[in-house]
């Protein structure tokens, strides 16, 4: 649209812009650190669960009274998955910065 000159609108004239305000700062919000903390917590928790499983398997000696698990797959799933879940919850609970 053109600008008004008197009572006639000129289609070639640039529109009048009121410059009464000034932009001081424009920022893009960070994607949030809560999600990042959650993922990092899940990875750390899963790694901790895997370490616990490896230590358990290393010490697994029926002759010493430490029973070996029946299903190793279920133990790995429980320890790694449980560690990941706990780690994700702790990561999500961490305060997020601005």
Residue pairs with C-beta under 8 A, 6 or more apart in sequence:
1 9
1 11
1 15
2 9
2 10
2 11
2 12
2 13
2 14
2 15
3 9
3 10
3 13
3 14
3 15
3 16
4 10
4 16
5 13
32 96
33 96
33 97
34 92
34 94
34 96
37 91
37 92
37 94
37 96
38 88
38 91
38 92
39 88
39 91
40 91
41 87
41 88
41 89
41 90
41 91
41 92
41 94
42 84
42 85
42 87
42 88
42 91
43 84
43 87
44 87
44 91
45 82
45 83
45 84
45 85
45 86
45 87
45 88
45 90
46 80
46 81
46 83
46 84
46 87
47 83
48 83
48 87
49 79
49 80
49 81
49 82
49 83
49 84
50 76
50 79
50 80
50 83
52 79
52 83
53 75
53 76
53 79
53 80
56 69
56 75
56 79
57 68
57 72
59 66
60 66
60 67
60 68
60 69
61 68
62 68
69 75
